[in-house]
């Protein structure tokens, strides 16, 4: 959430920032309401001051003068109550409008209306050249019997899957390797709730706006999270941290859920766009320093790149344009892995928010100057499965349909160096 003082001071920059991101906002209405709020608050405070002084005055009066003063104060009391009601209505509307105003993108973010405006920064790794007709991950996995789509659909509907045997072991191996990688870089691992209240989703700026993509549990007033970014970033909400303790680096491992509303018929074959998946997420909570936030942003993106490099997966890094940024993101890098059957496919996103999320969740720290400041927050996917399994299966396939296991994953696969029809059951 943007500070109202910042909005007023940088009104045209905020207006342009919203337009660049494709958000419709009524800043004129917000400013008018904020002006009204100030007028109402001033009158209310003045009347309360008069009311306090009148009590002493009434004690010195007698007869009609005293009764007139009491009547006047009764009217003042009624007016204070009315002002309170009006003020609550105005503040509610101010907060609703304010919560829908996006963070302006950083100046270096490319302008663009949607993902067509994203800019490729670099390609890393060699795209494999096969001397045979490669299969897609669905054919490979079904031939090896390490995934079952029909029975998953029977149990849970469309866009679901069951990994089995070596497929399940491979997913666990990828998650464990990614977790160990970021833990080695100073991140504290966390197993977090996947059902949360409204407040963490509001605080991380998924609500309002992301309700259609979120599974709701109405009976319990809870929601299934689409990323552990939500509970991990909100872990310290409504707290005041100490500057010496920052930055805090957490990595959350959780199952994630997304409705994928509006995705019918698009990318729905196989493991690419599904309703349930697993993810290791990096989160950094830092002090309010733009240059440090930029350094942290590069750090978490580099961690994700190192994981793909270690698994020998070609990828490219994309600078996400204004129209493809979320409400709170100042800048975002997407990492897209090479998937021979479909081309580039997004597997990671690294985002920085400055104080946008922390203002919404009241996440602050006490600086060495003795003042309280809002924290900066960042997050990035360390790994998300099973989507990344598409890249592993397709890039490391052999002509006979077997899959070479990247060397870094072999220890997590019990020493297996390949998945074949003979060992695909996972049994030793």
N, C-alpha and C positions, 0 to 999 in steps of 0.2 A: 504494500500500500504506500502511496506517495504522501508525504507530509503536506498538509494543507498550506503551510507557509511556503513550501517549495512550489506547489501548484500555482499559488498567487504570484510568486516572484518570477516564475518561468512559464507563464500561461501559454504563450505561443509555442514555446518549445515542447510543452506537454501536449498541446493540441496537435502539433505536427507529428510527435512521437506516436500518438494514437492513430492518426491517419496512416502513417507509414506501416503500422502493424495491422491495419484493417479493422480497428475497433471503433465503434460508434459511441461517442461520449458527449454529454451535455455539460461542458465546462461553464457556460454562462449561467445555467441553472444552479450549478454547484456554488459558484461565487455569489450569486444572489442569495442563496440559502445561507451561506456562511455569513454574509452581511446581516441577514435577518437574525441569525443566531446571536451575533454580537450585540445587536440592538436589544433583543429580548433579555439576554444575560445581563446587560448593563442596567436595564430597567429593574430586573428582579433584584440585583444586588443593591441598587439604590433604595428600593422599597424595604428590603430587609434591614438596611442600615437605619432608615427612618423608623421602622417598626421597633428596632432595638432602643433607639433614643426616646421614642414616644412612651415606652414603658416607664421610664424615669419621670417624664413630664406629667403623665397621668396621675402618678402618685402624689403630685403637688397640687392637683386641681380639686375643686369641689363643685357640687350642684350640676347645673346645665352644661357648664364648660367641660366637666369631666365626662358627662354622658356623650356630648358631641365628639370629644376626643376618642372615646371608646368606640363609637359608631364609625368614626373615620378609620380607625385601625382595623375594624372588622371588614370594611370595604378594601383596605389595603391587603388584608389577609386573603380575601377572596381573589383579589387581582394577582397576588403572588401565586396562588394555586392555579389560576388560569394561565399565567405565564409559564408555570412549570409544565402544564399539559402541552402548551404550544411549543415550548422548547424541546420537549421529548419528541414531538412529531418532526420538528425541523431537524434535530440531531439524527434521528433515524434515517431520514431521507438523505442527509448529508453523507452519512456513513455508507448507505447503499450506493450512492453515486460515486463516492470516493473509492470504494472497493472495486469498482468496475473500470477504473482508469489504469491503463497499463504503464509499466515502466518504459520510458523512452529507450530505444536501442542505443548502444555505444556509437559514436560517430563513425567508427571504422566498419560497422556492419553494412554489407551491401544492401542497396535498395532493391525490392522486388515484391511482387504481389502474392507469391506463393512459392512452393518448393522449386518451381521452374527458374526462380531467380537465385537459387543457391550457387555458390561459387566453389569449384574444386580447387583446393590448395595444393594437394600433392597426392601421388599414388605411391604406395610402398609395397614391394614384393613383386614377384614375377607371376603373371597370370599363366596357369598351366596350359600347355599345348598337348593334347592327347593324340596318340596315333591310332586311336580306336574311337568308336562312337560312344561318348560318355552318356551315362544315365543320369536322370535327376534323382534327388534324395528320396523321393517316394518309391521309385522303382528299386533303388539300392536297398533301402531299409526293409521293404516288403520281401524282396528276394532273400534277404538275410534273416527275415522274421524277427527283426528287432523293434518293429513298431506295428501297432494294430489300430487302424482307423475305423474299420467297420464296427468292431465291438465297442470302441470308445463312443462312437455315434449312438449305438444302441443304449449305452449307459447314460450319456450326457448330452446328446444332440450334436449338432454340426460344429465344426471348427474345434474339435477335441481330438485327443490322441492318447494312446497308451504306449509308453516306451517299455520294452521288456528285454530281459537278458542283457547282452552286451550293449544294447541301446541305453538301458537304464544306467548301467555302469559307466558308460561314456558321459552321460549327462552329469552324474555325480563327480566324475573325474574332472570335468571342465570347471564345475563350480568350486571344487576343492582347490584346484590349481589357482584359479583367479583369487579366491579368498586368501590363500597363502601368499600370493604375490603382493596383494595390497597390505596385508598384515606386516609383511617384511618391510614395507615402506611407512610403517608407523600408524596404520589405521587400527582402531579398536573394534574387534568383531562384535556384532550384536544380532541376536535372534529376536525379532520384534513382532508385535501384534499385526495381523493382517486384517483385523476388524477394528475400525476406529470410529470415534465420534465425528460430528460435523466439524468441530473446531480445528483439528489438525489439517483437514482438507481445505478449510478456509485459509488457515495460516500459510499453507504452502501454495496458495493461489490456484488450486484445482477447482475449488468452489468459490463463488458461483461461476458457472460456465461449463464445468466438466461432468455435470450430473448424468447426462445421457450416456457417458462412457463408463459409469460407475455402477456396480451392483449394490443395491440397497437392501438392508434387512430391516424393514419398517417396524416389525414387532419389538425390536430391541433398540431402535434408533441408532443403528450402526451401519457402516459402509465397508465393503471389501476394498482394500487398497490396490491400486495399479502399480505401485512401486513402494519400496521401503523408504524412499526419500521422505514420504509423508510422516511416518512415526519417528524416524531417526532425526529429521530436521526439527520436528516439534518436541523432541525429547526434553529440551531445556526451555520450552515455552513458559512465559510468565516468570522467568528467573532473571536474576542479575548475576552474571558471571564476573570473574576477575580477569583483567587484561593479561596477567602473567600466566593464566591457564590456557590462553588462546595461542595458536589455533587448536581447536578440537577436531580430531580426525576419526570418523566412525565409518564402518562398513556394515551395512545391514544385509543379512541373507534372509530372503523370504519368498514365499509363493505369492504371485501377483495375479490379479484378475482384471480383465477389461472386456467390456461388452462388445467393443468393436462395432458400435452402432453406425449404420451407414456404409458398412464395408461389404455388404452382401454381394457376392460374385466377384469381389476384387481381392486378389492375392489369397484366395481361400484354399488353394490346393496345398496339401501337406502341412508343414510345420511353420510356415511363415507368419500367418496372421491367425492367432488362436486366442481362446478366452482365458486360458490358465497357463502360467509359465513360472519359471524360477529365475531369480536374479540376485546378484551381489552388487550392491550400490555403494558408491563412495560419497560421503557427505563431509564437507568442511564447514565449521563455524569459526569465523575469524573476526578480527577487529575491523573497525571502519576505516579501511585504507585501500584506496583504489588500486594503487600499484601492487600492493600485496595480494589483492584479490586476483589481479591479472596473473601474477606468478602462481598462485594456487590453481587457477584455471588451467594453465599450461601443464602443471604437475599432474592433475587428475587425468587430463587427456593423454599425457605421455604414459601413464600407468596402463590405460586401456590399450594404447597402441602396442606397448611391450607385450601384453598378453596375446594379442593377435599375432605379433611377430613370432613369439615363442611357439605358437601352434601352427606356424608356417602357412598363414592365411593371408593372401593379398588383400589389400584394403586401400581405400582412399579417405582423405580427410576433407570435409566440406564445411565451408563457412556459411552458416544458415542466414538467409536474408531476412529483412524486416517483416515481411508478410508471412513468414513461416515461423516466427518466434512466438512463444507463449506470452501470456499477460505479464509475467514478472521477470522474464529473461532480459538481461542486458546484452548478452551475447551467447551464442551457442555454436558448438562444433558438433557435427554429426560424423560418425565414422561408419563407413559402408564397406562391408566385406564383399569380396568377389564370390559370386555363386554362379557357376558355369551355366546352370539351367535358366537363370533369370537376369544375370548381370549383377550390378551393384545392389546390395540390400542393406538397409540401415540395421546396425547391430548395437551401436552405442551413441549416446548423446551426452555432451559435457556442457553444463550451463552455469553461468554466474548471475547473481541476482542483486548484488550490493545489499541494501537494507530493506528491499521490497518485502521479502517474506518475514523478516524479523519484526517489522512494524506491525504486521498483521497478527503475529503470535506473541508480541510483547517480549521478544528475546533480546536482552541487553547485557552490557558489561560495564563495570566500573573501571574507567581508565586511570592511568597513573596521575592524570591531572585532577583526579577526584570527582570528575563529572561522569554521568551515566550516558552511554552511547548505545545506539542500536548496532547489533552485530551484522556482519556480512555473511551470506551463505552461498555455498556452491554445491553442486552434485554432478555425478557422472556414473554411468554404468561401468562396472568392472567387467561383468559378463552377464548376458541374458540367454537362457536356454528355454526351449530347444532350438530357437531360431539359428543360433550360431552352429548348431549341429548340421544344418544344411551345408554351410561352408566347409565344415570338416569332412563330411561324407563325400561331397561332390568334388572337392579339390584333391582329396587323397584317395580317390577310387582307383582301382586297377581294372585291367581288361577282363579279368575273371570274376569281377563283381565283389572282390574283397576290398577292405578298407585298411590303408596303412594308418596306424595310430601315431600321431606326432610324438617325438621322443620325450617331450616334457610331460606328456600324459601317461606314458608307460608305467611309471611307478604307481600312479593312481588307478591303473587298470590291472593291478596284480601281476605286473610283468608282461602282460600281453602286448605284442608289437603289431598285431593286426586283428581285424575282425573277419572271420571267414564263416562259411556255412557250418564248418565243423565245431567252431567254438562260440558261435553266436548266442547259444543258450545262456552263456555266462557262467555255467557250472565249471568247476575246476576238476 
